[in-house]
Amino acid sequence: MLSDPEIEQAAAQLADYRRSDALSRLLDQYAVLIDDYKRLKSDYEEEREAREKYKQMAKDQERNPFVLVLVDGDGYVFNDSLLAKRSDGGSIAAQMLNDEVKASMRRKGLEHCQVMVRIYANVFGLSKALSKTGVVGAESRSLAPFIASFNRSCGLTEFVDAGQLKENADFKLRALLRVYAENSQCKHVYFGACHDVGYISELTPFMGNSSKFTLMNTPGVRFHDEFTKLGMGIEEFRSVFRHAPFDGANQYHPASASGSKSNSGPLPLASPIKQSTNSAGKPSEETKTPCLFYAIGKCRYGKSCKMLHVNPPADAKGTQQSADPPSPSGAPATSNGSLEVSHLLASLPKKDDIPQGHVAVNENNYRLDAYLAPVGAGVMNRLKARVDKRRVCNSFQLQGICDAGDRCEYDHEPLDAEFLPALESLARTQPCPRRGACRLLECTHGHLCQIMDCKHRGGKTFCKLPYLSHLEDVRGVRYAPGVPKQRKATTNGGSGSDAASS
């Protein structure tokens, strides 16, 4: 039991406790602590929610990684053999380009990425330039079937017509490059426009970033030296693009417009590839392509012609000033300037004179066709009537073999013997996409015009063969080893042969 002093002390402490109001202070401090806890908990919840959103965004960006292939189609032109196949060539070109890019991706450890291809070009200008070489037809947009097939072959592959205005393709390529260069889903960029130094400014901010950028090179473009200073990876793409410059020489040397051989090399072909310009923004005289039609007095554009008009050297006084096209070497002219076509064609080798496994070429290494005897108008008309009902397979009828076999869409029914020479003449009116460089033994296309009344010789008959092929010398015939066609199976519904067309 407590003593009296202890009881008094306890009573005094109780009185002091009541006077100090410690309990109320304790309760107030507890209330403040709860409020602070609630505020900190709210901040924590917001931070956790934001972090989860960031993790989800990062996961989404890694979900569909892709590699971007940007190509300037005016400079990087597809192989002639692919363009000549029209719609079939478009699907083949898309697959070949994707395969070549994927092979490069495997070396970089990017095989898990999808391939997105964007090609921009002036389709009208490119079609016009290619038609002059005989690769495609003379239609204003003859590349349309090739492009349509190219676009539907792969979901992320597009060949886009940038329009006819100057620098349209450049504008599109620069815009896409700026968008995807720092996109986290875009793991790598293959850039195919290294013939134009104007893109250097767009690539300079990424100098040395070889893990993100690869510059595409191909033998058919003039790779500018400035691009090698960027410190980016450089890879050659050989299978799908042209191996020769579009405005440069082929492996043979065409005759000059004057009919004589020139030591200065072949004349370049007109193309939509950008030319170097002077300070006024116009092509300089040194870089303009000479106009072949002005040299023979037939340029219909006059002073508005974009090509260079070079006057031929003046002849001695009294020589005849003629605007007629130049005669091919070895073909004498009559008194009125018209070509002796029969004399020209008689100089061609006969089919039996060409050794087996060889093709005929002239001194310029230009492919020459065997002489075709004239076919009667009646036989030709009957063949064209047959062709109008159903086009016949040239490869099967003339060579006895067709890659497509039973799947060929063209007629394999046997032709009468009288129709075979007419069919060969008809097939030779279709220009070979390889032109004079062709060495295929089974080639049924034409390399040298044998039309008696050809428009390029002053006649009235339309001719699809390029103008320069009419100027080739048929003298000095030689025989070069030919190349057999590589036979391969084709997909169902396709055709591995050509068809006669009237």
Disulfide bonds with the S-S distance in Angstrom:
none
